[in-house]
Amino acid sequence: MELELKKETLHFYEFSTVSTAVHEESTETIVPDYCPDIARIIDTDGKVFLRSKDIQGDKAIVTGAVKVTVLFTPEGENGIRNLEFALPFNASLSNHEFENCQSLFAKVCIQSIETKSLNPRKIFTKVLLTIRLQSLRGTSVELCSDIQVEEELGVAQLLRTEELNLIRAYTDKDFAFTDEIAIPSAKDPVLEILSSNISTSVQETKVFGTKLIVKGVLLVEFLYRTEQQSVSSASSELPFSQIMEISEMPENAATTVMIQISGMDYHIGGDENPDDRHKITLAVYLHAQAYVRCQIPFQYICDVYSTMYDVKQTMAGLQCTGKIDRVQKRQSVRQMIEVGVVPSSVLSASVTFDEVNVSREEQVAVLQTMAHVKILFLDEGNVPLVAERQVECSCKAEVPADSACTAQVHYGGDLSTSISASGIEVRFSADFTAEASERKQLLGLTDMTIDTDTPKDTSQLPSIVLKVFDEDESLWDIAKRYSTTVEVIRAANDMTEECACNAGQMLLIPRKR
C-alpha cells in the first residue's frame, strides 16, 4: 500500500539571546604644546565610533574608538578651550550561540566618562562602555503538510495553519553623509569648534522588491567659540535617505533598521566658500543594519493516526514568533534642575537614555528608563559650569498578556531650557516603542510509518458509544481514542463543520467500519 508524505520547508533567521558586557578603557594624555595649561576641567564628552564586529567561533570581537572631548578653562585666560583625542577599544564576548551565525548586531554606548587633571599638562580619562550583542542565525525546519495515502489504510490527519512572523532577510551597509550647517547671520562667526553632539533617528522604511528604502534624521549640535571670544551653539536636523539591497520581499514586510556611527569629520566653512565662518561642513560615516520580517501562513500536520493499524510518528518542535503588536508612546518630561548658583545663560544641553526596563501588569506593560540630562551653562560671573541629573521616564502600553514584550526609547528632538530663579527648567520628549510578540510552540509531523502487518484488534470495541463531551477535549481526541474519525462522529450527530460541541453535550460515537 502506498504512503506519500508531502513536506514543506520553512527557512528563516532567528536571534540569539542578548549578550551584554561593560568594558572599561582608560588613558593618560599629555596636553599638546598648542594648548594652554589646564586650570579647571569643565566637562568631558565622548562619541562612540564602531569600526568592526566579527565572530570567531563562540567569541564576538568588537573594535572601535571613543572620540573624547575635554572642555576646560585655561590658566591665565578667560573662556573655554577644548582638547580632543581618540581612545581605542577592543572588546570580546563569549556565547555558544554565536557559533555558525551569519550576522552580528552590535550596539555600543557610553555608560560613563570622566577626566581628572593630574597636572596642568597631563590628564587621566576613564570610559565605561556598555556593549550589547545579538547574533542572527539561519535555521530551517521541514514538516509534513499533507499525506497521500490509500483509503484502506484508514489514516486521519490533523492539519493546523499558523500565522507566523519570521525574519526572512537581513542586510547591512556602510555609507557616508555630508551636509552644511548654516549659522544664522545674527550670530557671531565661528572661530573654533569646541564640541559636537550627534544622534541618529530612523523615521521611515519601505520595501520595493529587492530594495529597502531607509529615511532618517541626524540630530547635530555644535558648541563653538566666536571671534568675539564668547561661546555659542548651533543645531540642526539633517534628513538623509539610503537604499539597501535585500533579497526580494513583499511590500508589506516589516523592517527594523539600526544605525551606528563609525566616524565623523567637520570643519569651518562651506564647499563653495571655505572662508565662510557662518557655515560648518559635516561628514558622518554610518553603518546600517536591517532585518526584514514577513507574515507567513504555514500549514502543517500536528497529529496523525490510523483506524486500522498502529502508527509510529516522528515529530519535531519549533519555537517561533506569531502575531506582533507595536505600540508607540510619547512621554513629555519637565524637570527643574537646581544648580546652586544664579545661571545667566545656557550654552548647550543634551539627553541620553538607559535601556528600557519592562514590567507587566496583566495586559499592560510598564516601560521605565532613566534619562541623563547634561547642561553646560554660565553663572552670573560668566564662569562655565556643568549640571548633570538623572530623570525617571515611564509610560504604560496595552499589550496582550501572553506575549513577550521588549521596548526602546529615543530622544524626541525637542529639548528646550529656560532659566528661572530656582535653577534651569528642562523640557524634552521620550519616544517609547514597545513590541509585543506572541511566542508559538509548533509540534509537527516529520515522518511516520504504518504497521500494516498487524491490524488493530477492534473486535472487543462496542459498535456504538455514548459519550458526554468534556470542554477540555476535542472531537479529534475522542475520534482518535475510539478509532473512528471526526467526520463519522459529525455525521452520526447531524453536526456541520461549523458546529461546535458544548460541554455536557451527549455524543453518539459509532465505530468506523
Solvent accessible surface area in square Angstrom, and as a share of the most:
residue,aa,sasa,rsa
1,M,137,0.61
2,E,133,0.60
3,L,61,0.31
4,E,111,0.50
5,L,38,0.19
6,K,109,0.46
7,K,80,0.34
8,E,71,0.32
9,T,64,0.37
10,L,10,0.05
11,H,110,0.49
12,F,10,0.04
13,Y,57,0.22
14,E,65,0.29
15,F,52,0.22
16,S,10,0.07
17,T,86,0.50
18,V,64,0.37
19,S,14,0.09
20,T,83,0.49
21,A,35,0.27
22,V,87,0.50
23,H,39,0.17
24,E,95,0.43
25,E,39,0.18
26,S,54,0.35
27,T,38,0.22
28,E,98,0.44
29,T,23,0.13
30,I,115,0.58
31,V,2,0.01
32,P,39,0.24
33,D,143,0.74
34,Y,179,0.68
35,C,10,0.06
36,P,39,0.24
37,D,51,0.26
38,I,5,0.03
39,A,56,0.44
40,R,88,0.32
41,I,36,0.18
42,I,17,0.09
43,D,20,0.10
44,T,10,0.06
45,D,36,0.18
46,G,12,0.12
47,K,19,0.08
48,V,18,0.10
49,F,9,0.04
50,L,7,0.03
51,R,136,0.49
52,S,55,0.35
53,K,43,0.18
54,D,73,0.38
55,I,43,0.22
56,Q,108,0.48
57,G,50,0.48
58,D,62,0.32
59,K,83,0.35
60,A,0,0.00
61,I,38,0.19
62,V,0,0.00
63,T,31,0.18
64,G,6,0.06
65,A,9,0.07
66,V,0,0.00
67,K,39,0.17
68,V,0,0.00
69,T,3,0.01
70,V,0,0.00
71,L,8,0.04
72,F,0,0.00
73,T,20,0.12
74,P,4,0.02
75,E,83,0.37
76,G,90,0.87
77,E,83,0.37
78,N,140,0.72
79,G,28,0.27
80,I,2,0.01
81,R,40,0.15
82,N,22,0.11
83,L,5,0.03
84,E,58,0.26
85,F,36,0.15
86,A,69,0.53
87,L,9,0.05
88,P,91,0.57
89,F,6,0.03
90,N,98,0.50
91,A,6,0.04
92,S,64,0.41
93,L,17,0.09
94,S,81,0.52
95,N,27,0.14
96,H,135,0.60
97,E,35,0.16
98,F,0,0.00
99,E,76,0.34
100,N,131,0.67
101,C,24,0.14
102,Q,94,0.42
103,S,15,0.10
104,L,9,0.04
105,F,9,0.04
106,A,14,0.11
107,K,83,0.35
108,V,4,0.02
109,C,53,0.32
110,I,47,0.24
111,Q,96,0.43
112,S,53,0.34
113,I,35,0.18
114,E,102,0.46
115,T,21,0.12
116,K,121,0.51
117,S,55,0.35
118,L,80,0.40
119,N,69,0.35
120,P,55,0.34
121,R,72,0.26
122,K,58,0.25
123,I,0,0.00
124,F,57,0.24
125,T,0,0.00
126,K,63,0.27
127,V,0,0.00
128,L,42,0.21
129,L,0,0.00
130,T,31,0.18
131,I,0,0.00
132,R,77,0.28
133,L,1,0.00
134,Q,38,0.17
135,S,0,0.00
136,L,0,0.00
137,R,81,0.29
138,G,32,0.31
139,T,43,0.25
140,S,62,0.40
141,V,21,0.12
142,E,85,0.38
143,L,1,0.00
144,C,0,0.00
145,S,8,0.05
146,D,40,0.21
147,I,9,0.04
148,Q,96,0.43
149,V,45,0.26
150,E,70,0.31
151,E,155,0.70
152,E,111,0.50
153,L,3,0.01
154,G,9,0.08
155,V,31,0.18
156,A,15,0.12
157,Q,57,0.25
158,L,51,0.25
159,L,78,0.39
160,R,112,0.41
161,T,79,0.46
162,E,32,0.14
163,E,81,0.36
164,L,0,0.00
165,N,19,0.10
166,L,5,0.02
167,I,4,0.02
168,R,82,0.30
169,A,5,0.04
170,Y,69,0.26
171,T,19,0.11
172,D,70,0.37
173,K,70,0.30
174,D,104,0.54
175,F,23,0.10
176,A,60,0.46
177,F,25,0.11
178,T,94,0.54
179,D,55,0.28
180,E,55,0.25
181,I,5,0.03
182,A,73,0.57
183,I,7,0.04
184,P,72,0.46
185,S,106,0.68
186,A,105,0.81
187,K,76,0.32
188,D,57,0.29
189,P,33,0.21
190,V,0,0.00
191,L,64,0.32
192,E,50,0.23
193,I,19,0.10
194,L,0,0.00
195,S,14,0.09
196,S,2,0.01
197,N,48,0.25
198,I,23,0.12
199,S,47,0.30
200,T,35,0.20
201,S,28,0.18
202,V,53,0.30
203,Q,112,0.50
204,E,95,0.43
205,T,41,0.24
206,K,80,0.34
207,V,1,0.01
208,F,101,0.42
209,G,26,0.25
210,T,56,0.33
211,K,80,0.34
212,L,0,0.00
213,I,38,0.19
214,V,2,0.01
215,K,95,0.40
216,G,3,0.03
217,V,24,0.14
218,L,0,0.00
219,L,30,0.15
220,V,3,0.02
221,E,35,0.16
222,F,0,0.00
223,L,5,0.02
224,Y,0,0.00
225,R,27,0.10
226,T,2,0.01
227,E,77,0.35
228,Q,114,0.51
229,Q,95,0.42
230,S,52,0.33
231,V,26,0.15
232,S,26,0.17
233,S,27,0.18
234,A,9,0.07
235,S,82,0.53
236,S,35,0.23
237,E,103,0.46
238,L,10,0.05
239,P,98,0.62
240,F,14,0.06
241,S,68,0.44
242,Q,37,0.16
243,I,89,0.45
244,M,1,0.00
245,E,102,0.46
246,I,15,0.08
247,S,65,0.42
248,E,130,0.58
249,M,23,0.10
250,P,72,0.45
251,E,99,0.44
252,N,132,0.67
253,A,14,0.11
254,A,39,0.30
255,T,26,0.15
256,T,42,0.24
257,V,18,0.10
258,M,67,0.30
259,I,28,0.14
260,Q,28,0.13
261,I,21,0.11
262,S,22,0.14
263,G,7,0.06
264,M,9,0.04
265,D,80,0.42
266,Y,43,0.16
267,H,99,0.44
268,I,40,0.20
269,G,0,0.00
270,G,4,0.04
271,D,109,0.56
272,E,174,0.78
273,N,78,0.40
274,P,94,0.59
275,D,122,0.63
276,D,37,0.19
277,R,93,0.34
278,H,49,0.22
279,K,70,0.30
280,I,0,0.00
281,T,14,0.08
282,L,0,0.00
283,A,17,0.13
284,V,0,0.00
285,Y,90,0.34
286,L,1,0.01
287,H,26,0.12
288,A,1,0.01
289,Q,8,0.04
290,A,0,0.00
291,Y,29,0.11
292,V,0,0.00
293,R,37,0.13
294,C,9,0.06
295,Q,120,0.53
296,I,30,0.15
297,P,89,0.56
298,F,11,0.05
299,Q,79,0.35
300,Y,3,0.01
301,I,0,0.00
302,C,19,0.12
303,D,27,0.14
304,V,0,0.00
305,Y,11,0.04
306,S,1,0.00
307,T,6,0.03
308,M,87,0.39
309,Y,24,0.09
310,D,81,0.42
311,V,36,0.21
312,K,150,0.64
313,Q,57,0.26
314,T,70,0.41
315,M,61,0.27
316,A,30,0.23
317,G,49,0.47
318,L,21,0.10
319,Q,113,0.50
320,C,4,0.03
321,T,10,0.06
322,G,0,0.00
323,K,129,0.55
324,I,27,0.14
325,D,41,0.21
326,R,111,0.41
327,V,35,0.20
328,Q,144,0.64
329,K,86,0.36
330,R,143,0.52
331,Q,64,0.28
332,S,89,0.57
333,V,16,0.09
334,R,161,0.59
335,Q,72,0.32
336,M,72,0.32
337,I,3,0.01
338,E,120,0.54
339,V,26,0.15
340,G,81,0.78
341,V,63,0.36
342,V,91,0.52
343,P,8,0.05
344,S,58,0.37
345,S,41,0.27
346,V,42,0.24
347,L,13,0.06
348,S,21,0.13
349,A,16,0.12
350,S,32,0.20
351,V,14,0.08
352,T,87,0.50
353,F,41,0.17
354,D,64,0.33
355,E,94,0.42
356,V,22,0.13
357,N,91,0.47
358,V,42,0.24
359,S,47,0.30
360,R,87,0.32
361,E,93,0.42
362,E,151,0.68
363,Q,114,0.51
364,V,41,0.24
365,A,0,0.00
366,V,17,0.10
367,L,1,0.00
368,Q,65,0.29
369,T,7,0.04
370,M,62,0.28
371,A,0,0.00
372,H,57,0.26
373,V,2,0.01
374,K,41,0.17
375,I,0,0.00
376,L,8,0.04
377,F,3,0.01
378,L,29,0.14
379,D,20,0.11
380,E,131,0.59
381,G,53,0.51
382,N,106,0.54
383,V,65,0.37
384,P,8,0.05
385,L,48,0.24
386,V,43,0.25
387,A,6,0.05
388,E,104,0.46
389,R,97,0.35
390,Q,115,0.51
391,V,10,0.06
392,E,107,0.48
393,C,2,0.01
394,S,44,0.28
395,C,16,0.10
396,K,119,0.50
397,A,1,0.01
398,E,140,0.63
399,V,6,0.04
400,P,51,0.32
401,A,59,0.46
402,D,119,0.62
403,S,12,0.08
404,A,48,0.38
405,C,20,0.12
406,T,88,0.51
407,A,16,0.13
408,Q,91,0.40
409,V,18,0.10
410,H,94,0.42
411,Y,59,0.22
412,G,21,0.21
413,G,26,0.25
414,D,66,0.34
415,L,41,0.21
416,S,58,0.37
417,T,46,0.27
418,S,57,0.37
419,I,73,0.37
420,S,46,0.30
421,A,116,0.90
422,S,65,0.42
423,G,2,0.02
424,I,0,0.00
425,E,23,0.10
426,V,0,0.00
427,R,112,0.41
428,F,4,0.02
429,S,5,0.03
430,A,0,0.00
431,D,39,0.20
432,F,1,0.01
433,T,41,0.24
434,A,1,0.00
435,E,41,0.19
436,A,1,0.01
437,S,21,0.13
438,E,54,0.24
439,R,125,0.46
440,K,37,0.16
441,Q,116,0.52
442,L,2,0.01
443,L,97,0.48
444,G,0,0.00
445,L,0,0.00
446,T,25,0.14
447,D,66,0.34
448,M,8,0.03
449,T,80,0.47
450,I,28,0.14
451,D,64,0.33
452,T,60,0.35
453,D,132,0.68
454,T,79,0.46
455,P,82,0.52
456,K,65,0.27
457,D,115,0.59
458,T,40,0.24
459,S,81,0.52
460,Q,158,0.70
461,L,67,0.33
462,P,75,0.47
463,S,52,0.34
464,I,100,0.51
465,V,29,0.16
466,L,121,0.60
467,K,36,0.15
468,V,78,0.45
469,F,19,0.08
470,D,68,0.35
471,E,133,0.59
472,D,130,0.67
473,E,28,0.12
474,S,48,0.31
475,L,17,0.09
476,W,27,0.09
477,D,64,0.33
478,I,0,0.00
479,A,0,0.00
480,K,78,0.33
481,R,131,0.48
482,Y,53,0.20
483,S,14,0.09
484,T,0,0.00
485,T,15,0.09
486,V,30,0.17
487,E,125,0.56
488,V,39,0.22
489,I,0,0.00
490,R,46,0.17
491,A,84,0.65
492,A,39,0.31
493,N,35,0.18
494,D,137,0.71
495,M,18,0.08
496,T,84,0.49
497,E,148,0.66
498,E,151,0.68
499,C,54,0.33
500,A,78,0.61
501,C,23,0.14
502,N,104,0.53
503,A,64,0.50
504,G,52,0.50
505,Q,57,0.25
506,M,110,0.49
507,L,1,0.00
508,L,61,0.30
509,I,3,0.01
510,P,28,0.18
511,R,49,0.18
512,K,72,0.31
513,R,204,0.74
